[in-house]
Amino acid sequence: DIQMTQSPSSLSASVGDRVTITCRASQSISNYLSWYQQKPGKAPKLLIYGASSLQSGVPSRFSGSGSGTDFTLIISSVQPEDFATYYCQQSYSTPEGTFGPGTKVDIK
Amino acid sequence: QVQLQQSGPGLVKPSQTLSLTCAISGDSVSSNSVTWNWIRQSPSRGLEWLGRTYYRSKWYSDYAVSVRGRITINPDTSMNHFSLQLNSVTPEDTAVYFCARVPEVLDDAFDIWGQGTRVTVSS
């Protein structure tokens, strides 16, 4: 099984800060990596797929990069509506793609 | 605009069957370019993919190893929905259950999600 880890597990940021979240796979997954945002009581929302492709309708302040085992999600200037939990997910081992444990971004 | 609407009970007794339905609007359960999935989320297991159904000239289903043997996912073309049945549930099956779509063009990412159903397994 491919295991996904994320760091940090949580972070505090101020509006306007640049936020960086890292995701690591236990083996190479090429670029089969997606990022999701989840707010309390809601379903996850797709932000990034294919490691760096922005999903339609997602603000351009979100960006993704990486390949192989190491990936990054960047929020260039965090906005009040961005405070949420972020998950990475690998789809290399489809159909049983695994999710990371999440990174909670809250207000400093 | 594609939407998924979940329905089903929020409380199931141990050893009984958990049954949920995901109604599709704006797309077809028979589409040959997407898969229809169930995922659950709990504090102990995080987000966990459970299984999927999809049509490629015929119907296919795949299931996670963790629930294989207890799970069935079925499409219903007349109602344009798909369902989840999980048998012999235990308190460890307590979770929020989501249905979700995966289009082939998005590298197997889940692009549309249902609203979630909190299911508690308790007597």
Contacts between the chains, C-beta under 8 A, distances in Angstrom:
chain1	res1	chain2	res2	distance
A	31	B	107	7.4
A	32	B	107	5.8
A	32	B	108	6.8
A	34	B	107	7.3
A	34	B	109	4.0
A	34	B	110	7.5
A	36	B	110	7.6
A	41	B	116	7.9
A	42	B	115	7.9
A	42	B	116	7.5
A	43	B	98	5.5
A	43	B	100	7.8
A	43	B	113	3.6
A	43	B	114	6.6
A	43	B	115	6.3
A	43	B	116	5.4
A	44	B	47	7.3
A	44	B	98	7.8
A	44	B	110	7.3
A	44	B	113	6.2
A	45	B	113	7.5
A	46	B	106	7.7
A	46	B	109	5.5
A	46	B	110	6.3
A	46	B	111	5.0
A	49	B	106	4.7
A	49	B	107	5.1
A	49	B	109	3.8
A	49	B	111	7.8
A	50	B	106	7.5
A	50	B	107	4.3
A	50	B	109	7.7
A	53	B	106	8.0
A	53	B	107	7.7
A	55	B	106	7.7
A	55	B	109	7.8
A	55	B	111	6.8
A	87	B	47	6.3
A	89	B	47	7.5
A	89	B	109	7.3
A	89	B	110	7.6
A	91	B	107	6.0
A	91	B	108	3.5
A	91	B	109	6.4
A	94	B	108	4.8
A	95	B	35	7.5
A	95	B	37	7.9
A	95	B	49	7.0
A	95	B	51	7.8
A	95	B	52	5.6
A	95	B	62	4.6
A	95	B	108	7.9
A	96	B	49	5.9
A	96	B	62	7.9
A	96	B	64	5.7
A	96	B	65	7.1
A	97	B	49	5.9
A	97	B	108	6.5
A	98	B	49	7.5
A	99	B	46	5.9
A	99	B	47	3.9
A	99	B	48	7.6
A	99	B	49	7.9
A	101	B	46	5.6
A	102	B	46	7.1
